[in-house]
């Protein structure tokens, strides 16, 4: 079978080099004091798994990432709120990475997944853009999920998406958990 990360032949889901290439990420403090808890640094096999999930719809990648993400959830988490992908990207790639990750997290932890946010039809492209070229995405609020919810996303870079999602949800957000956190944004950007 091919390794889910590098696609080289292996007897396991991940080959030995890819299994050894995951680096734990530090917690982040985002604007407004919201804590973000990425499982891994956005590099090597972790980055490849996120990209395979986002751009190839490889659900098995979410299954692998959800376990380490579950260990990063704040203790008082009562529900998971996925940060939705804009609709045209969901149609184009056939998947909403955050919703898929949240579904597996919910199964692993027994926590409910609440679709509290609605996506816009289109939105700014952030991948590969620096801090000064990013614009806040827009979300609608479908319902008030109450206190103790944790936002779920695939990657935290500058944190702008998570902060906007938290503003839309309201005061009940206890933090955010992501599969990966970008290295460049960890330097001088409120890493804790």
N, C-alpha and C positions, 0 to 999 in steps of 0.2 A: 504494500500500500504506500502511497506517497505521503510524506510529512505534510501536515496542514500548513506549515509556515513556508518551507523552502521547496516543497514538492519533490524532494529527492526520495528515493526508495528507503523505506524503513519498516520495521516490524511493529513499531508503536505508532500512536497518533502523531507524536512529534519525534523527530530524530534526536540523537544525543546532543549534537551541537546546539540545536534550537532549544531543547529543554534547558540547557545550561546558560542560555543567553538572556534570560529575563532578569531585570534589575528592579527591585522594589523602589517605588517613588515616595518622596516625602509628602506629608500633608501640606496643603496650601491654605493661606488665609486670603480670601478674595475681598474686593472692596465691599464695605458694609459689614465686615466681620464674619461673613459666611465661610465655613470650612469646607474645603474640597479634599476628597480622599481618593487619589488615584491608586490603583493596584500596582501598576508598573510604569516605568519611564517609557515614553513614546519613542522607542528605538528597537532595532533588531527584530527578534521574533514577535515581541508584543505589538510593535508597529505593523508588522506584516499581517498578524491576525486581525487587527482592527481594520486594516485596509481590505483584507479579503472579506470581512463581514460587510463593510460599508459599500464596496464597489463591485463585489462579486456575489453578494447575498449568501455567503457561506455560514449557515446557521451553526455548524459545528464549532466555529471560532467563538461564538457567543457562549456556547456550552463550556468551553475551556476557560474563558475569561471570567465567567460568573462566579466560580468558586473562590478565586482570589479576591474578587470584588466583595463577596459576602463577608470576608474577614475584615474589610475596611469600613463596614457600616457602623455608624454611631450606635452605641448601646441602646439608646432610647427610641430607636426608629420604630414607628408604628405602621408606616405605609411607604410604598415606593411610587414616585411620580416620574415617568420617563419624559425627557425633553424631546418633543417631536421634531422630526426632520421635515423641512419644507416639502410640501406635497409634490412638486414637480420632481424633486430628487427621489422621493419615495417611489414615484411612478417609474422614473428612469432606471433606478437600480433594483426595484422590486423588494426593498426592505427598509425598515426603519430601525437602525442599529440600536438606539436607546430603548425602544419598545421591546426588541428581541432580548437585549441584555436584562431588562427589568423583568420580563417573563421568566427567564431562567433563574434570576435572583429570587423572585417570588416563590418559585418551586423549591429552591434550595432552603430558603429561610422560613417559609410559611407566611411571609408578609404579603398583604394584599397589594396589587398594582392598581393605582388609580389614574385614569386618563383625565387629569385635571386641566391639561393644556391643549389648546388647539393650534395647529401650525398655520402659517400663512401659506399662500400658494407659491410664492417665490420669496427669495431672500438673498442676502449678500453671501458671496462665496468667500469663506475665510481661509480655506486650505492654502498654505504657502504664502499667506500675506502677513506682513508685519503688523505690529500693534497699531501704528498710525493709519493703516489702510483697512482696518476692521470697523464695521458698523454694527450696532446692536440689532439683533433679530427681533422680530415682532411675534408675539404670541397672543392668543386669546385665552380667556379662562372659561373652561367648561363648567367647573364646579369648585366649591371650596373644599379641599381635602381635609381641613382641620389641622391641628398642631401635630408636630412630630414626624412630618413627612421628610423623606430624603429624595432629592432629585437624582436621576440616573441619566448618564450620558456616556458616550464612547470615549471622548478625549477632552481634557481640559488644557487649553493653551493659555490665552490671556484671561480667561474666566468670564468674558463678556456675555457669552450665551447663558451660562449658569446664573449670573447676576440678574440678567433680564428675565429669565424664567422664574427666579425666586421673587422678583418684584411683582410679576404677574400673578403668581400663586398667592402671595400675601405673607403675613407674619408667621405662618406655621411651619416654615422650612427649617429643619434642624441641620441641614448640610447637604452635601452632594457626594456621590461616589461615581467614579469613572474607571474605565478599563485602563487608560493610560493618561499620563501627564507629560506634556512637551517639555523637553530639557531646556530649551532656550528661554521659556517663560518662567522657569524656576529660579533663574539668576536675577536677583534684585527685584523680584515681583511678589514679594510677600510670602516667600516660602517659610514654613514654620517647622 
